[in-house]
Amino acid sequence: MSDSGRRPPRLVADRRGKGRGNPPSRTAARKPARRKRRTGSRRKAPRNPVVAAVTGLFAFVTRMLWGLTWRVTLIVALLIGGGVAYYYATLPPYEQILDGRARGSVTLLDRQGEVFAWRGEVFGGVVTADTVSPHLKNAVIATEDKRFRLHPGVDPIGIAGAIRINLSEGRGPLQGHGGSTITQQTAKLLCLGVRYDPAAWETQAAYEADCRQTTLWRKLREALYAMAMEAKYSKDEILSIYLNRAYMGGGAHGAEAAAQRFFGKPARNLAPSEGAMLAGLLTAPTALAPTNNLERSRKRAATVIRLMEEQGYLTEAEAAAALAQPAALSETAEAKAGGYFADWVMSSTPEYFTRDTTEDVVITTTLDRAMQRAAEEALLHIFETKVREGSEAQAAIVVMSADGAVRAMVGGRKTRVSGVFNRATQAKRQTGSAFKPFVYATALELGYHPNDMIRDEPLTIDIPGSGPWSPENYTNDYAGLVTLTEAFKRSLNIPAVKISEHVGRENVRRVAADFGIESDLAAGPALALGASESTLLEMTAAYAGILNGGSSVSPYGLMELRLKGDAGALIDNSEGGIGERVIREEAARELIYMMEKVVSEGTGRRAALPDREAAGKTGTTQAARDAWFVGFTADYVAGVGMGYDDNTPLSGVTGGGLPAEIWHETMRRVHADLPPRPLPMLRPAERAPAASRDGPAAERRGRDDVADSVLEQVLRDLFGAN
């Protein structure tokens, strides 16, 4: 057969995949077969079942934990968001929560209208982060929360650090350091929005204790509240709330009150050292208060200054200057918030205006701070120079005007105190011979004359139920026939008893009571010798009644009381404390003459002033347990009392000794800038005594009258007043 009919094959291969309708080439048809590989000899070895099981379990646990984690995270986020949203909705405008006090404050002004003391929960006024001194603001941030501008209300870094410190010091994780931010502290100050309700808490203290709880649940709520505050308020607004509500010691709530309380200046004018001291108080306001321990407060302020330097708020030079010149207390702060005088004014004013007030009250008082300093310096001087070291004897001083306006008060040797026992107003002590002016006042009122004669001689009075009583003079001797003035200036006891018995004890008791001696007065003949008890304030006020011409006096320290911001006064004592007349003015002026002789010639010579007349009376009680000197010039009355708190007898002290010297030092300072004025006294030459009281006949008549009076008193004691 021949191949002539066939076409020779092409020498060029066909294009792959080209040409429609062309059957696939043999090569193309075989490609699928080539892809099939024989894998029998290359198949991987089966996996270890243990490894497979572990791997599968790990994958399962991972998927389960991941699913649980994102679900729990979502739930927690929703709960946190809900809590924050809830608290956010309850937060008022920040202006409404700047003053968080439950009670009001009392500001006390002296007679010149200057602030000298505060009481209650003092709030000096609203400040903001923009209006306070930048040194105070920076000191607070550096000390309390250095990441304040960065966190959202809660600082995880600070919390972790606090937990680490607590555990390292052997405490629980939430005990001690809390890692709280300023925002969290502010939330706590706001008590998480819970207001004080007297029906829910027995006391304010119980409410505050509940607000300070540190349980885990409480801390969680506090964190939510803090984050809500961060969402509601700006950082400066939160800082403003904190600076207004934080307690800074000494009764001061807020930066303005603390600045005024301790430094006598507004918060905007605080220097770096002062701002550091206030910021340092925030950790322990009572313990670190500069009025309690200035040195401790300065040490804490030095730590704050170093923190401010480390964080860039102060340069090295500024920090060195602040450390070299630490903050100093104002004169008012040095005076310990008014001391005894402020305590007395607060206790003598209705409680609804003082202790229980919910308003801010302003009280203008009678205090003269120059006289207060004079009294304090005089007391200190005498105890430093005249009293043996280690003596625990106490003394008190009262200075007042003739109308009863108290100008100075010292209730003990420690003058820079408040809230302590006041020996000028609270200590009731026997008055001794300081009571005798009321005996002689009664006699002068009934017609006796300073030059009338009386015999100082042994005397025995039979007291029903007690037996015979024989008074003695301090010197244990007798002066014989003496004038009333002589007996008075020498403080002879027997003439005083004779006069008291002659004019009638009831009359003496009534005169003393009308002059303001409110204590129970002795019923027996020892009344004339000061067996009764009284306070120094009462005695000084009674002597003021003698100076003013014989009218009673009510001692007072409050001149005007008003609510802060109101012009009208709720209490007005501008008319003074002079009351009803007790004895005639002529009798009072004669008594002043006799009392002047006590100072110029008698037992009170140590009280004499070099440039002016002075009058007074010494007093020493039985066994020398108390010693007094009370007296006056034409301008002021002052009383001094001395003794031990436990009634231990004084060693070698009489009223004419140390008390008279304290009185002298006080009044010398009080009158330093006053021109001398004569006493309003009536000398005997200006009124002749009645002829019937002169000579031996008068002496016999006086002695007979005394005997009759003694018999009359005995009959009164037995059968009654009639």
C-alpha positions in Angstrom: 0.0 0.0 0.0 1.2 3.4 -0.8 1.4 6.5 1.6 0.8 8.9 -1.2 -2.6 10.0 0.0 -1.4 11.2 3.5 -0.2 14.6 4.4 3.0 14.7 6.1 2.9 15.7 9.8 3.5 19.3 11.0 6.9 20.0 12.4 5.5 22.8 14.7 3.4 21.9 17.8 -0.2 23.2 18.1 -1.0 26.1 20.3 -2.4 25.0 23.6 -5.9 25.9 24.3 -6.2 27.8 21.0 -8.8 27.1 18.4 -12.3 26.5 19.1 -13.7 23.1 18.2 -10.3 21.6 17.9 -10.2 18.4 19.9 -7.8 18.5 22.8 -4.4 17.3 22.1 -3.2 14.1 23.3 -0.9 15.8 25.7 -3.7 17.9 27.1 -5.9 14.9 27.5 -3.3 13.2 29.6 -2.6 16.0 32.1 -5.3 15.1 34.6 -3.8 11.7 34.8 -0.4 13.2 35.6 -1.8 15.1 38.6 -2.8 11.9 40.3 0.1 11.0 42.4 0.6 7.9 44.2 0.9 8.9 47.7 0.9 5.5 49.4 4.6 5.6 49.9 4.7 9.3 51.1 1.7 9.3 53.7 2.6 10.9 57.1 2.7 8.7 60.1 -0.4 8.8 62.3 -0.2 11.5 65.3 0.5 10.4 68.8 -2.9 10.1 70.4 -1.7 11.6 73.8 -0.3 14.6 72.1 -3.5 14.9 70.0 -5.6 14.7 73.1 -3.6 17.3 75.0 -3.6 19.6 72.0 -7.3 19.3 71.6 -7.9 19.8 75.3 -5.7 23.0 75.3 -7.5 24.3 72.2 -10.9 23.6 73.9 -9.9 25.3 77.1 -8.5 28.3 75.3 -11.7 28.7 73.3 -13.8 28.2 76.4 -11.7 30.7 78.4 -11.7 33.2 75.6 -15.5 32.9 75.3 -15.9 33.3 79.1 -13.5 36.2 79.3 -15.0 38.3 76.7 -18.5 37.6 78.1 -17.4 38.4 81.7 -15.6 41.5 80.5 -18.6 42.6 78.6 -20.8 42.0 81.7 -18.3 43.8 84.0 -18.1 46.7 81.5 -21.9 46.9 81.4 -22.1 46.8 85.2 -19.4 49.5 85.6 -21.0 51.6 82.9 -24.4 51.2 84.6 -22.9 52.1 88.0 -21.2 55.1 86.6 -24.3 56.2 84.7 -26.4 55.8 87.9 -24.0 57.9 90.0 -23.6 60.4 87.1 -27.3 61.0 87.1 -27.3 61.7 90.9 -24.5 64.2 90.9 -25.7 67.8 91.3 -23.9 70.9 89.8 -20.6 71.2 91.5 -21.3 74.6 92.9 -24.0 73.0 95.2 -21.6 70.7 97.0 -18.7 73.0 97.8 -19.8 73.5 101.5 -20.3 70.1 103.1 -20.7 71.1 106.8 -23.6 69.7 108.8 -23.3 72.5 111.3 -22.5 76.2 111.1 -19.5 78.1 112.6 -19.0 80.8 115.1 -16.6 83.6 114.3 -15.6 85.7 117.3 -14.4 89.3 117.0 -12.7 91.4 119.6 -13.8 94.9 120.6 -12.0 96.4 117.6 -13.9 94.1 115.2 -10.9 91.9 114.4 -11.2 88.1 114.3 -9.6 86.4 117.2 -11.2 83.0 117.4 -13.4 80.5 115.6 -15.6 77.7 116.9 -17.7 75.0 115.2 -17.1 73.8 111.7 -15.5 76.9 110.1 -15.9 77.5 106.4 -14.0 80.6 105.2 -15.8 80.8 101.9 -15.7 79.2 98.5 -12.4 78.9 96.6 -11.7 77.4 93.2 -8.7 75.8 91.7 -8.2 79.1 89.8 -8.4 81.4 92.8 -6.3 79.6 95.4 -2.6 80.1 95.5 -0.9 77.9 92.9 1.5 76.8 95.6 -1.4 75.3 97.6 -2.9 73.6 94.5 0.5 72.2 93.4 1.3 71.0 96.9 -2.0 69.1 97.2 -1.5 67.4 93.8 2.2 66.6 94.6 1.3 65.1 98.0 -2.1 63.4 97.4 -2.2 62.4 93.7 0.7 63.1 91.4 -1.1 61.5 88.4 -4.3 63.5 89.1 -4.3 65.0 85.6 -3.9 61.6 83.9 -6.2 59.0 85.4 -10.0 58.6 85.0 -10.7 58.8 88.7 -9.1 55.6 89.7 -5.3 55.0 89.5 -4.4 51.3 89.1 -0.7 52.1 89.5 -1.3 53.9 92.8 -3.6 51.1 94.0 -1.0 48.4 93.2 1.7 50.4 95.0 -0.5 50.9 98.0 -1.3 47.1 98.2 2.4 46.3 97.9 3.3 48.7 100.8 0.5 47.4 103.0 1.5 43.8 102.5 5.2 44.6 103.1 4.3 46.3 106.4 2.3 43.3 107.6 -1.2 44.8 107.1 -4.1 43.6 104.9 -4.2 44.8 101.3 -6.8 47.4 102.1 -5.4 48.5 105.5 -3.2 51.6 105.7 -2.3 53.0 102.4 -5.3 53.1 100.1 -3.9 54.5 96.9 -6.9 56.7 96.6 -6.8 59.5 94.1 -8.0 63.0 94.8 -11.2 62.2 93.0 -11.8 59.1 95.3 -11.0 61.2 98.4 -13.5 63.8 97.2 -16.1 61.0 96.6 -15.5 59.9 100.2 -15.9 63.5 101.4 -19.2 63.6 99.6 -20.1 60.3 101.4 -20.9 58.9 97.9 -23.8 61.3 97.7 -25.5 60.2 100.9 -26.5 63.3 103.0 -26.7 63.4 106.8 -30.1 62.4 108.1 -30.6 62.6 111.9 -33.3 59.9 111.7 -30.8 57.4 110.1 -27.8 58.1 112.3 -27.7 58.6 116.1 -25.0 61.2 115.8 -23.0 63.1 113.3 -20.0 61.1 114.3 -21.7 57.8 113.4 -22.6 59.2 110.0 -19.0 60.3 109.4 -17.7 56.9 110.6 -19.9 55.2 108.0 -18.6 57.5 105.3 -15.0 56.5 106.2 -15.5 52.7 105.9 -12.9 50.9 103.9 -14.6 47.6 103.0 -14.1 46.1 99.6 -17.7 46.8 98.6 -17.3 50.4 99.8 -14.1 50.8 97.8 -15.9 49.5 94.6 -18.7 51.9 95.0 -16.2 54.7 95.7 -14.4 53.9 92.4 -17.7 54.0 90.5 -18.6 57.3 92.1 -15.1 58.7 91.3 -15.4 57.7 87.6 -18.8 59.3 87.5 -17.4 62.5 88.9 -14.6 62.5 86.2 -17.4 62.2 83.6 -19.5 64.9 85.2 -16.9 67.5 86.3 -13.7 68.8 85.0 -10.4 68.2 86.8 -10.4 71.7 88.2 -13.9 71.4 89.4 -13.1 68.2 91.3 -10.0 69.9 92.8 -12.2 72.8 93.8 -14.7 70.5 95.6 -11.8 68.9 97.4 -10.2 72.1 98.5 -13.5 73.4 99.9 -14.6 70.3 101.7 -11.4 68.8 103.1 -10.9 69.1 106.9 -7.6 70.8 107.7 -7.6 70.8 111.5 -8.4 73.4 114.0 -12.1 73.3 113.1 -11.3 74.6 109.6 -13.1 73.0 106.7 -11.6 74.0 103.4 -8.6 75.9 102.2 -9.9 79.4 102.9 -10.9 78.7 106.5 -7.5 77.0 107.1 -5.5 79.8 105.6 -7.4 82.4 107.8 -7.3 80.1 110.8 -3.5 79.4 110.8 -2.0 82.3 108.8 -4.5 85.1 109.0 -4.6 85.6 105.2 -6.7 84.5 102.3 -5.9 81.2 100.5 -5.0 83.1 97.3 -2.0 84.7 99.1 -0.3 81.6 100.5 3.4 81.3 100.1 5.1 78.0 99.1 5.9 77.1 102.8 2.3 77.9 103.8 0.7 76.0 101.0 3.0 73.0 101.8 1.9 73.1 105.4 -1.8 73.1 104.6 -1.3 70.2 102.1 0.6 68.3 104.7 -2.4 68.5 107.1 -4.6 66.4 104.8 -3.2 63.1 106.0 -3.8 63.7 109.7 -5.4 67.1 110.2 -5.8 66.9 114.0 -2.4 65.4 114.8 -0.5 67.6 112.4 -2.4 70.9 113.0 0.2 73.6 113.7 -1.8 74.9 116.6 -1.3 71.4 118.3 2.4 70.9 117.3 4.0 73.5 115.1 7.3 71.6 114.9 5.7 68.4 113.7 3.6 70.4 111.2 6.8 72.0 109.8 8.5 68.7 109.4 5.6 67.4 107.3 5.6 70.6 105.3 9.3 70.1 104.5 8.5 66.7 103.1 5.8 68.2 100.9 8.3 70.9 99.7 10.7 68.2 98.6 7.9 66.4 96.7 7.0 69.7 94.9 10.6 70.1 93.9 10.9 66.5 92.6 7.8 66.9 90.5 8.9 70.3 89.1 6.5 72.6 90.9 9.3 74.4 92.6 12.8 75.2 91.5 15.7 74.2 93.6 16.1 77.8 94.8 12.4 78.2 95.6 12.4 74.9 97.6 15.5 76.0 99.5 14.0 79.3 100.3 10.8 77.7 101.6 12.7 75.3 103.7 14.8 78.1 105.2 11.7 80.2 106.1 9.0 77.7 107.3 5.5 78.9 107.8 4.7 80.8 111.0 1.3 81.0 112.7 -0.6 84.2 112.9 -1.1 86.0 116.2 -4.6 84.7 116.4 -3.5 81.1 115.8 -0.8 81.5 118.4 -3.5 82.5 120.9 -5.1 79.1 120.5 -8.4 80.2 119.2 -9.1 82.7 121.9 -8.4 80.4 124.8 -10.3 80.8 128.0 -12.2 83.9 127.0 -13.6 82.4 123.8 -14.6 79.3 125.7 -16.5 81.4 128.3 -18.3 83.4 125.7 -19.4 80.3 123.9 -20.6 78.7 127.2 -22.5 81.8 128.2 -24.4 82.2 124.9 -27.5 80.1 124.0 -26.5 76.8 122.5 -28.7 77.1 119.5 -26.5 80.0 118.5 -23.2 78.3 119.4 -22.9 74.5 119.7 -26.0 73.5 117.8 -26.1 76.3 115.2 -26.6 75.3 111.6 -25.9 78.8 110.5 -22.7 80.8 110.4 -22.8 83.2 113.4 -20.6 86.2 114.1 -20.2 87.4 117.7 -18.6 90.7 118.5 -17.1 90.5 122.0 -15.7 92.8 124.7 -12.2 91.3 124.5 -9.2 93.7 124.3 -6.3 91.7 123.0 -3.7 94.2 124.3 -5.1 93.7 127.8 -5.2 89.9 127.2 -1.5 90.0 126.4 -0.8 92.1 129.4 -2.5 89.6 131.8 -0.8 86.6 130.2 2.6 88.3 130.3 2.1 89.4 133.9 1.2 85.9 135.0 4.2 84.4 133.2 6.6 87.0 134.6 5.6 86.4 138.3 5.7 82.6 137.9 9.1 82.8 136.3 10.7 85.2 138.8 8.8 84.7 142.1 7.6 81.1 142.2 9.8 78.1 142.9 10.5 75.9 140.0 8.3 72.8 139.8 5.4 74.4 141.7 2.0 73.2 140.5 0.2 76.2 142.0 -2.3 77.8 139.6 -3.6 81.3 139.1 -6.3 83.1 137.2 -6.9 86.7 136.2 -10.0 88.6 135.1 -9.9 92.2 133.8 -13.1 94.1 133.2 -14.6 97.6 132.9 -16.8 99.0 135.6 -20.0 98.1 133.6 -19.0 94.4 133.6 -17.5 94.2 130.1 -14.7 91.6 130.4 -11.6 92.7 128.7 -9.2 89.9 129.5 -9.4 86.4 131.0 -6.7 83.9 132.0 -7.9 80.7 133.5 -4.6 79.0 134.3 -0.9 79.1 133.9 -1.1 77.5 130.4 -2.5 80.4 128.5 -2.3 79.0 124.9 -5.1 76.5 125.3 -8.8 76.1 124.7 -11.5 73.7 125.9 -9.8 73.1 129.2 -10.8 73.8 132.9 -11.1 77.6 133.4 -10.2 78.6 136.9 -11.5 82.1 136.4 -15.1 80.9 135.8 -15.4 77.3 136.9 -13.4 77.1 140.1 -15.4 77.9 143.3 -13.0 78.7 146.1 -13.4 80.3 149.6 -12.9 84.0 149.3 -11.4 84.8 152.7 -11.0 88.4 153.6 -11.7 89.4 150.0 -15.4 89.1 151.1 -15.0 91.8 153.8 -15.9 94.8 151.4 -19.5 93.5 151.4 -19.6 93.5 155.2 -18.4 97.1 155.4 -20.6 98.1 152.4 -23.6 96.9 154.5 -22.4 99.0 157.5 -21.8 102.1 155.4 -25.2 101.7 153.8 -26.8 101.6 157.2 -25.1 104.8 158.4 -21.7 103.8 159.7 -18.7 106.1 159.0 -15.1 105.1 158.0 -13.9 106.8 161.2 -16.3 105.1 163.5 -14.5 103.2 166.3 -14.6 99.5 167.1 -12.5 97.4 169.5 -10.4 94.5 168.2 -10.5 92.1 171.2 -11.1 88.4 171.9 -14.6 87.4 170.9 -16.5 84.1 171.4 -19.9 83.4 169.9 -22.0 80.5 170.9 -23.3 78.9 167.7 -26.4 76.7 168.3 -25.6 73.2 167.3 -21.9 73.8 167.0 -20.9 75.3 170.3 -18.6 78.3 171.0 -16.7 79.9 168.1 -13.8 82.2 168.7 -12.4 84.0 165.6 -8.8 85.1 165.5 -6.8 87.6 163.5 -4.2 86.4 161.0 -1.4 87.8 163.3 -2.9 86.2 166.4 -2.9 89.5 168.3 -5.4 92.3 169.0 -5.3 96.0 167.9 -7.6 97.3 170.5 -9.7 100.4 169.7 -9.5 101.1 165.9 -11.4 102.9 163.3 -13.4 101.0 160.7 -10.8 102.1 158.1 -7.9 100.9 160.2 -9.6 97.5 160.8 -10.4 97.2 157.1 -6.9 98.1 155.8 -5.3 95.7 158.3 -7.8 93.0 157.5 -8.6 92.4 161.1 -11.1 89.5 161.5 -12.7 90.3 164.8 -14.0 93.8 163.9 -15.4 92.3 160.7 -17.3 89.7 162.6 -18.6 92.2 165.1 -19.9 94.5 162.3 -21.5 91.6 160.5 -23.3 90.5 163.7 -24.4 94.1 164.5 -25.8 95.0 161.0 -27.2 91.5 160.6 -25.9 88.5 158.6 -29.0 88.5 156.4 -28.3 92.1 155.4 -24.6 91.2 154.6 -25.8 88.2 152.7 -28.3 90.2 150.7 -25.8 93.0 149.8 -23.3 90.4 148.6 -25.9 88.6 146.6 -27.2 91.8 145.1 -23.6 92.7 144.0 -23.5 89.4 142.1 -22.2 86.7 144.5 -24.5 84.0 143.4 -22.9 81.1 145.2 -24.5 79.8 148.5 -23.4 82.0 151.3 -22.5 80.8 154.7 -25.2 81.0 157.3 -23.1 81.4 160.4 -20.9 84.2 161.7 -18.0 83.0 159.6 -19.8 84.6 156.7 -17.9 87.8 157.5 -14.5 86.1 157.0 -15.2 84.7 153.6 -16.2 81.1 154.5 -18.5 81.1 151.4 -17.2 80.1 148.0 -17.3 82.1 144.8 -15.6 82.3 141.4 -13.1 84.9 140.4 -15.4 86.2 137.8 -18.2 86.8 140.3 -15.9 88.5 142.8 -14.4 90.8 140.1 -17.8 91.8 138.9 -19.0 92.5 142.4 -16.0 94.8 142.9 -16.9 96.5 139.6 -20.2 97.3 141.3 -18.4 99.2 144.0 -16.3 101.1 141.5 -19.4 102.2 139.4 -21.0 103.8 142.5 -22.9 100.9 144.1 -24.9 99.3 141.2 -24.9 95.6 140.5 -23.0 94.3 137.5 -23.5 91.3 135.3 -20.2 90.3 133.7 -20.5 89.9 129.9 -18.4 89.2 127.0 -20.9 89.3 124.1 -21.7 92.7 122.7 -23.5 91.6 119.5 -24.6 88.4 117.8 -25.7 88.2 114.2 -25.9 85.8 111.3 -23.0 86.0 108.8 -24.1 88.2 106.0 -26.9 89.9 107.9 -26.7 93.5 109.1 -29.3 93.2 111.9 -28.2 91.9 115.4 -30.0 89.0 117.0 -28.5 89.8 120.4 -27.4 93.3 121.4 -25.6 94.0 124.7 -24.4 97.4 123.8 -26.1 98.9 126.9 -23.7 97.1 129.2 -24.2 95.0 132.3 -25.0 97.6 135.0 -28.1 96.5 136.9 -30.0 97.7 140.0 -28.5 99.9 142.7 -27.3 98.0 145.7 -26.0 100.7 148.0 -26.0 104.4 148.0 -23.3 106.1 145.9 -22.0 108.0 149.0 -21.6 104.6 150.8 -19.8 103.2 147.7 -17.4 106.2 147.5 -16.6 105.8 151.2 -15.9 102.2 150.7 -13.6 103.0 147.8 -11.7 105.3 150.2 -11.2 102.5 152.7 -10.1 100.1 149.9 -7.6 102.6 148.7 -6.0 102.6 152.1 -5.6 98.8 151.8 -3.3 99.4 148.8 -1.5 102.6 150.0 -1.1 101.7 153.6 -2.4 98.2 154.4 -2.1 94.6 153.4 -2.2 95.2 149.7 0.8 97.5 149.4 2.5 95.3 146.8 -0.4 96.0 144.4 0.3 99.8 144.5 0.8 101.4 141.1 3.5 104.1 140.7 1.5 106.7 138.8 -2.2 106.4 139.9 -4.5 105.6 142.7 -5.6 102.0 143.2 -8.0 100.3 145.6 -8.6 96.7 146.5 -8.7 94.0 149.1 -6.5 91.0 149.9 -7.9 87.6 150.8 -6.4 84.5 152.3 -8.5 81.5 153.3 -8.1 79.1 156.2 -4.9 77.1 156.0 -3.9 79.3 153.1 -5.5 77.1 150.5 -6.5 80.2 148.5 -5.1 83.6 148.1 -6.9 86.6 146.4 -6.4 90.1 145.4 -9.2 92.0 143.8 -9.0 95.7 143.1 -9.5 98.6 140.7 -8.3 101.9 139.3 -10.6 104.6 138.0 -10.5 102.8 134.6 -10.5 99.0 135.2 -11.2 96.3 137.7 -9.0 93.2 138.0 -9.2 90.1 140.1 -6.4 87.5 140.8 -6.9 84.1 142.4 -4.2 81.6 143.3 -4.2 78.1 144.7 -3.7 74.4 144.0 -6.3 72.5 142.1 -6.2 69.8 144.8 -6.6 72.3 147.6 -3.1 71.8 148.9 -2.2 74.7 151.2 0.0 77.4 149.6 3.4 77.7 151.1 4.0 81.2 152.4 1.5 82.8 150.1 -1.1 85.3 151.2 -3.4 87.6 149.2 -1.0 90.5 149.8 1.9 88.5 148.3 2.0 86.9 144.9 -1.7 87.6 144.0 -1.1 91.3 144.7 2.1 91.2 142.6 0.4 89.6 139.7 -2.3 92.2 140.0 0.3 94.9 140.0 2.1 93.6 136.9 -1.2 93.1 135.1 -2.6 96.6 135.8 0.8 98.3 135.2 0.7 96.9 131.6 -3.0 97.5 131.1 -2.6 101.2 132.0 0.7 101.8 130.2 -0.9 104.2 127.7 -3.7 105.6 129.8 -3.4 109.0 131.6 -3.9 108.8 135.4 -7.3 109.5 136.8 -8.3 109.8 140.5 -10.5 107.2 142.1 -14.1 108.3 142.8 -13.7 108.1 146.5 -15.2 110.1 149.4 -12.6 111.0 152.1 -13.9 111.0 155.7 -13.0 114.8 156.0 -15.7 115.4 153.5 -18.4 114.0 155.8 -18.1 114.3 159.5 -19.0 111.3 161.6 -22.0 111.4 163.9 -21.1 112.7 167.3 -22.8 109.8 169.0 -20.2 107.5 167.4 -17.1 109.3 168.9 -15.1 108.5 172.0 -15.6 106.0 174.8 -19.3 106.4 174.9 -19.5 105.3 171.3 -17.1 102.4 172.1 -19.3 101.3 174.9 -22.4 101.7 172.9 -20.8 99.7 170.0 -19.8 96.9 172.4 -23.3 96.8 173.9 -24.8 96.8 170.4 -22.6 93.9 169.4 -23.7 92.0 172.4 -27.3 92.7 171.8 -26.8 91.7 168.1 -25.2 88.4 169.1 -28.1 87.6 171.4 -30.6 88.6 168.8 -28.9 86.3 166.2 -28.9 83.4 168.7 -32.6 83.9 169.3 -33.2 84.1 165.5 -31.3 80.8 165.0 -33.4 79.2 167.7 -36.9 80.6 167.0 -36.7 81.8 163.4 -36.4 85.2 161.8 -39.3 86.7 163.8 
